[in-house]
Amino acid sequence: MNKETTPALEIDSVSKSFKEKRRTLPVLSDISLTVGQGEFVSIIGPSGSGKSTLLHVIGGLTRPDAGTVRMNGAEVTGQQGHISYMPQQPALFPWRTIEDNVLLAQEVHGPVSREAREDARRWLAKVGLAGFEKAHPHTLSGGMQQRAAFLRALLSPQELMCLDEPFSALDALTRSDMQRWLLDIWEENRRSVLFITHNIEEALLLSSRIYVFSSRPAAVLHAIDVPFPRPRREEVTEAPEFLQLKRQLSEWMREEQRKMQAAQQGGSRL
Amino acid sequence: MRSWWKNVWPPLVAVIFFLLVWQLLTSLFHIEQWILPAPSDIAREAAAASGGLWEHVWATLKLTVFGFAIGTAIGLVIALILHLIPFLKQALYPLLILSQNIPTIALAPLLMIWFGFGLLPKLIVITLVCFFPVAVAALGGLKQTDPVMMNYMRMIGAGKGQIFAKLELPYALPSIFSGIKIAATYSVMGAIIAEWLGADKGIGYYMMLQKSGYRTDRMFVAIMIIVVLSLLMFGLIALLEKWFVRWKPKQG
């Protein structure tokens, strides 16, 4: 196989359940999905559907009960250190300057060269953090911290980036700014991205493919290809096809949310 | 500078007021000097610094710094070992707490019997009072690592050693320093107790000597010196802390 056609990430029938007070709690049920080289793929699903468990399986923190994880053709199930990661909260280290924070992921995988440091500085300027290289994270706004956290993931040596609801803690205005910003950066770099969110518009704007997850246990309900051409502009959100897809996805999501609530109420009645 | 003065003047006024009342009461009620000397008498005695006072101060300071360094180092090493080996922590942590219920003053004579009157038993006494606050504070700090940052480090594939060096240790630094600050003030007390029990120099020895001569004024001078030494140790560590955790956002 050549590199062009080997997917960056291939998840093949992964299942996982947790034991809780002698009951088995299925969390992931037979999940298969693919992220091609340079593809932006999103997962949307109701909150608490096991998306973070899936990320832990991909990151190698949790071993699946069944199924495999492959990256660039090699099996990496249960192995750590193959992904670059951006968590929900920025999780910048308060004792490090912004520049050192951005270089952390590289540092973990080996000594940081002078070129890498210069590269990081160039990137900081590019994402509007010029002049903050030597600042500590607490002096930055929420949006700026998220940009630094994103840069830390972008500058990681691993090819695949996993972004776990990165904008969910931001206010609506900052959030839409950050979506546009991420779209621009990605169009320029075309890294392979697995993006987890529960914001439908965000997923449609950014991704080439969207996997819709069911409520617990999480399974892939639908996989839809987002047809809008690249490079995309924000105006795409006003196109009739966009609105139609959005309505369709909202309907699926609402249904899942209803099912989950019904299951919770059924559970509490027991 | 102005705000600094704003914080300093109320306690300063309180201390001056307290000393004035003390001075007045001793002369008003004609209290004997060997029972309670007036602040002016104590000040005069301190200024005279007779009886080789500075040599004693120097000896105590050396003993304190030496013992404090050993005690802090041992406290840190213990915390490190117990943190890295959870089973050992489970087994030894209760013993650690138990060891602190033995009063130092009760243990010190035993140490003199076992190790004589040299430097070693004195260092052991100071180490015993210093290691505990450091070890407990360090263990607490290492345990409290932010779970989000921890999850991040594991997701990107950081090993145990990297997680410790790049996350757990820096995260624990503020708590470690609060433990070391307590140890710094305790170390002076430990040195004095050690000197009471058997020494031929030092402020503790000087106190015992003056006690037998009913030189209450000189005992007050010794107490003053102990307070100053403790503050000095505390201030030094507080300065070091300020430098080491300069990244910490200021409160308020």
Interface residues (C-beta under 8 A of the other chain):
Chain A: L55 H56 G59 G60 L61 Q80 G81 H82 I83 S84 Y85 P87 Q88 Q89 A91 F93 P94 W95 R96 L104 A105 E107 V108 H109 H136 H138 S156 C162
Chain B: D146 V148 M149 N151 Y152 M153 R154 M155 I156 G157 A158 Q162 K166 L167 P170 L173 V245 W247 K248 P249
